Amino acid sequence: MADKIITRFAPSPTGFLHVGGARTALFNWLYARAKGGKMLLRIEDTDRKRSTSEAIDAILDGLKWLELDWDGDVIYQHEHAGRHREIADQLLGAGNAYKCYCTPDELADMRERARGEGRPPVYDGRWRDRDPCDAPAGVAPAIRLKTPRDGETIVEDRVQGSVTVANKELDDLVLLRSDGTPTYMLSVVVDDHDSGITHIIRGDDHLTNAARQSQIYASLDWDIPVFAHVPLIHGPDGAKLSKRHGALGVEAYREMGYLPEGLRNYLVRLGWSHGDDEIISTDQMIEWFDLDGIGRSPARFDFAKLENLNSHYLRARDDALLVRDIAALLPYLPNERRFPRDLEANDRGKLEMAMPHLKARAKTLPDLIEGARFLFTGRPLDIDAKAAKLLDPPARKRLGALLPALEGLDEWSAETIEASIRGFAEASGEKLGRIAQPLRAALTGRTTSPGIFDVLMLLGREETLGRIKDQAETN
């Protein structure tokens, strides 16, 4: 085995990078970084009909957004088809593979008969030892691996332990199709060997593949990499993760306003643990990650936990970076979720100044956008139903009475604003809430916002006084 650890993330480009794939990429990336090794990225695009450039772009963009870099150039599996065929011919020449001339109808009939007899629907090996002279004229054969018929294949797995599969359950798998194209099973083994892969970390839905691939390695007398098959992610109800649970593409989580560090922290805790630690920085992940920390039970996806983790990273993130994140997110949001005006034309400094007051309530970037909306909404303000109830006639009169006190301020700051409003409440014999609640409704159109004194300071003197006049009864 090579001294340097080399892992690989090897997605099929037939769809988006879903959360399960993202976690697999993260585990491979962390293990390589933790051990001072390398992670390769291989696009398994041997299925040329289903592979799309859009899916490849989505995978690459998703990994870049998650800040999971790979070593070297992207490897495209279909470019190595010649090498895969070469190995199939090598196995054929060594007597470890054979030509099979079965037609599709024969194979279907074979499977149906096996099911009817209660046997596994596997290939029956009818061409395994047959005289090549029996080959039908004009029929292109597939090439199949000559696998052991008796005994067991044992997969030593770093997560699942020792997994034993009866060889009778594994048929003579196809290496080359009759049209000469290599199968996934052969291509994976050859590419992993040629790339020097030392550790294969992937979902446990590939566990049976590991047994089959082990047989190919053995037939070629190649070293078998270390396997680590990670339990799949389930929904909160324990069922297989589906779109209703959150089986979305990474780009969807980006558009929902999660931060890459928040999603990374959440994904690493889906199936791996380090004591009771919940909030784990990327540096800590790299320092602590090992295969022994991966559990054998399926992890359950929980949006509430994801949101809570994300809120931590929102609060910790630099305010200027959050403004940049919001600007990058806006094009992906529906029109009704955006700011009323293009953020590029707005005062970014004002938004950045508001961030410390907005972050305390937010869990995602759209929460920040929603919380900051009052800063950029033109007059007259759109007042929602709950806020309108606070602006009854007595409240409007109190706002009208408050105006002169605010207009008379020599300095517009959080301190002078607070002193003025508290002084007005005391002088008028009102509790502060009786002033602050309708004032918040008049200034933001909502019943929730940052602290009321911060709202006045952020809006500025002119905008604040104008909004109060719009709602106040001054006669």
N, C-alpha and C positions, 0 to 999 in steps of 0.2 A: 504494500500500500504506500502511496506517495506520502511524503512528510507533510506537505502543505494541504490544508483542508480546502477542498473545492466543492461548492454546492452549485445548484442550478435551479432557476425557476423556469418552467417549461410549459407555458399556457398554449392552448389551441386557439387560434384566432377565428373562432366561429361566433363570437359574441363579446359582450363587454367584460371588463375585469370586475368580477363580482367579489363580495366581501370574503368569501372562502378562499378565492384565488389570491386576494390581497394579503390575507393572513399567511398563506403558504409562502408568498414572496417575502413577507416580513420575517418569518421564522428562518428561511434560508439566508436572508440578508444578515440577520442578527447572529446566526451561528457562524457564518463566515467571518463577520467583523469581530466577534468575540474571540475567535481562535486565530486571528491574524491571517485568515485565508482569503479566498475569492468567491464571489457569486457570479455565475454566468447567466445570461438571459438567452433562452432558446425558444424561438417561435416554432411550434410543432405544426407546421402547415402542410403535411403530406396529403391531407384531404383537400385537394386543390379546388374542388367544387364548392365546399362549404367555407373555406378560408377567404376572408375579405380584407382589403386594405383598411377599411373603416374600423374593423375589429382590431387590427394591428395598431392603428393610431390610438384607439381607445386604451389599449393595454399600455402602450408606451407613455401616453399622457397621464394615465392613472398612476403608474409607478413614479413618474417624475413629480407629480403633485404630492404623492406620499413621501417624496424625498428618499426613495429607495433606489440608489444608483447601482449599476452593475459594472462588472469588470470586462474590458475589451468591447469589441463590436457585438451587435446583436447577431445571433446565429439563426439562420433560416434553414430549417431541417430539409426542405425539399431540394436545396442546393447540393445536398450530399447523397442524393438518390443513387448515383453511380457507385459510391463507396458501399452503400447498403446492398446493392446487387452483387458487388464483389464478394462480400461476406457470405451472402446466400450461396453463391457458387462455390465458395470455399467449403462451406458445410456440406454441400452436395458432393463435392469431390472427396471429402473425408468419410463419406458414408453416414454422416450425421443428419442428413436431410434426403428427401426423395421427391420425385415428381408425381403429382396427383392429377389425374385426368377426369375427375368427377365433374359432371355438369351441375349447374345450379338446381335443376330438378331432382337429381340424384341426392344432393345434399339435403334438400328440403324433405324428401321422402325419408331419408335416414334419420333426421331429427324427429320427424313425426312418429316414426315407428318406435324410436327410443322412448319418447314420452309415453306412448301407449303401453309400453312394457315396464314403465316405472324406472327407467334408467336415465342417467344424465344425457341430455341431447348433444352428445359430442360426436365428433368424427370417428368412424369405426375402423379407420386404418386400412381400408380395403386395397389401397395402392402401396402400402408400406413395404411389402416384400414381394410385390407382383413383378413378373418378368417384364422388362421394358418393351419386349417384343409385342406385348399385348396392347401397347398404346394405340389408340384410334388415330387414324390418319387425319391430318389437318386440324387437330385439336391442340391448342396451346395449353400446357400444363401449369398449374400452380406448384410452388415449391413449399413443402411442409417440413417442419422439424421432426426428426425421429426421437420422440421423447421416451423416457422409461415407461414401461407398461405396468410394472409392479413397484411395490415399495412406496416411499413417501418423499416429498420434497419439503425441506424444512427451511423456513425463513426466520433468521435471527433478527428480530426487530427491536430497536432501542426504545420504542414506546409500547408495542404490543407484546413484547416478550418473544418466546419461541413459538412460532406458528407452524403447524404441521398440516400439509395438504396431501391427501392420497393421490398418487399419480394416476389412478384410474379415473379421477375426476377431471384430469387435464388431458385434452386430446392433442393430437399432433398439429400444432398451430401453424397457420399459413405464414410463411416468411415473405414470399413473393407471390403476388396475384398473377393470374393467367395473362394479364396484360403487361406484366413485367414491373409493375409498381410495387415498391416495398410496403409492408404493413407497418403500422404504428409500433407494434411489439418489437420488430427487428430494428427499426430505425432508432428507437429509444436506447436500446442496448448498445448499438454501435456508436451512436453519438456520445453517450455517457462514457463509454470506454475511451473513445478517441479524445475526448475533452479532459480526461483524467479526473472525472467526477469521483469524489471519495465518499460523499454522503448524499443520499436521496431522501429529502424531506418532503412529504406530500400527503394528501388526504388518504384516509384508510379505505376509501372506495377503490384504491389501487392495490390493495393487499393481495388479491388473487393475481393481478398482473405481476406482482413481485415474484410469486412462485413460478409463473411462466417464464419471466425474464431470467430468473435464476437458472432455469434449465438451458436457456440460450448461452448464458455465461459459461456454464459447465461444459457445454458442447464445444465451446471455443477455447476452453482452458484459460479463461480470463478471470481476474480477481473480481469478486462480487463487491460492489460498494456497500457501505453501511446503510441499512434501511431504517427509516423512522416514519411510520405511518400515523398521522395525526387524526384523531376522531373528528368527524364532520361537525359543522355548526348546526344546531337545531333552533327552531323557533321557541318562544316562551312557553308554548304548550307541549314542548317535547317532540313535536312532529318535525319532519325534515324541513329545513329552511326553505321557504318559498317567498315569492315577491310580497305577499301580504305580511310576512314577518320582517322583511328588510333585505331580502336577497336581491339587492339592486346593484347597479354598477357603481364603481368608485366615483364616477363623475356625478352621480345622483347625490351622493353624500356631500360632494363639493358644492353642488348647487343648493343643497339644503342648508349650507352655511356652517358646516363643520370645519374645523381647522385640521390640517394634516397631522399635527402633533397630538391632537385630541383623538383622532381616529386611530393613529398608531398605538397610543396608550390603551385604547379600548380593545383593539384587535390582539395585542400581545397578551392581554388578560383572558382572552377567549381560548382557554385550553392550556395556558401556561401560568405558573404562579411562582412568586418569590415571597414566601412567608405570607403575611397579611398585607403586603404593600399593594395599594391600589393606584396611587399616582406615581408613575415611574417615568423618569426622564429618559430620553434616548440614550444618553451616556450610561445611565444605570442599566438600561436594557442590555446594552453591549457588554457591560461589565458582568452582569449576572446571568445572562442567557445560557442555558445548556439544555440538552435534550432530556435530561433526567427530570426537569421541571414540568414536562408535558404530561398531562393526565390521560387516562384511558377512557374517560367518560366524555360523551359529546358535550360541548359547551352550548349554552342557551343565549340567543341574541336578545338583548334588552335595550330598547331605545332610551329608557329612562336613565340607565347607567351611562350610556353614551353621552346623553345630554349633560349629565352632572359632571362627567370628566371634561367635556368640552367647555363647560362654563368655567372650570378651573383655568384652562389654558387661555380662554378669552381674557380673564382678569389679569393673567400674568403677561399677556402679550403687550408689546410696545404700542402706544396709542397711534403713532404715525403709521405703523405697519397695519393696524386694524383699519385705518382709513384707506390705505392702499388695497387691503383685502376686500373692503366693501366696494370700492371702485371696480375691482376685477370681477366681482360677483354680479353687479347690477345688470349686465347684458343678458345674464341667464335667468333673471327673475321675470315673472309675468309683469306686464305693464302696471297692473294695479298694486303690485308689491314694491315698485320702485319709488324713489323720491319724486315729488311732483315736477321738479326740474332736473335736468341732467347734472349729475354730481360734478362733472368736470367744470361746470359754470358756477358752482357754488363756492362758498368760502370754506375751503378744506381746513383752514386754521380753526374756524369755529367748531367744525365737527371734531377735530382732534382735541380741542379744549373741552368738549362735552364728554369725551370718552370715559374719563374717570367716573363721571356721574351715571353714565349709561351702562357700564360693564357690570355693575353690581346686580342688575336685574336680568341680564341677558344670558342665554344659553347657546345661542347660535348667532351668526352674522345677521340674518334677517331680523332677529330680535333687536339688535343694535339699530338696524335701519328703521324699524318700527318705532323704537324709542326716540330716535333722533328726528323723526318726521316733523315734529312741531317746529323745529328750527328753520325749516325750509318751506313751510306751507304759507302761501300768500293769503292776504286778507281779502274779504272777511273769512275768518276761520270756519272750517266745517266742524260743527259741534256734534259729537255722537250722543245717542239717546241718554246714556247714564249721566254724562256731563251736563246735558241740558236740564236734567232734573235739579241739579245743584244751582242753576241760574234762575231761580224763581225771583219774583219782584223784590222781596226783601234783600236777597243776596245782591241783586243788581244795584240797589240803593247803597248797600255797604261798599260796593266797588266804586260807585260814584263818589262816595265820601272819602275813600282812600286816595283817589287820584291826586288831590292837591298835595298830600304828604309826599307822594313819590315825585311829583313834578318839582317840588321844592328842594330836592336833594342836590347838594353841590357836587358830591362825588357819587358815581354809580359803581358800587362794589357790593360784594356779598355781605360785608359787615354793615355798611350803611343801610342797605336795603332791609336786612333783618331787623336792625334797630328801629327803622322807621315803621315797619309793619307791626312789630311787637308793641311799639309805643302807641300806634293807632288803636290796636286791639284793647290795650289797657285803658286808654282814654275813653273809648267808646263802651267799655264794660262788656266786651265780647271775648269769648274764648278764641284762641288763635285759630283753631280749626274752622270756626265759622267764617273767618276771613280767608284762610289759606285754601279751603276746598273750592269755593266758587272762583277764587283767583286762578287756581290751577285749571279749572274748566275753561275759563275765559282765555287763558294764555296758551293752552295746549289742545283744547278740544276734547280732552280725555280726563278720566278720573285718576289715572296713574301717570307718574312722571318722575324724573329726578326730584330732589328736594326743591321745594318751591322757591327758596331764596336763590338757589343755583339756576333755576329756570329763568328768573328775572335777569340775573347777571349774564347768562348765555345769550338771551334774546337781545340784550342791550336796551338802553333807555328809550330810543325812538320807537322801536318795534313793540316793546312792552306797553308803553303808554297808549300807543295806537290800538293795540288789541283790547286793552281794558276799556277804552272809550267806545269800541265797537259793541261791547256787551253791557256797559254800565248805564245806569239811569242817573243822569246828572242834573235833572231839573228839581 
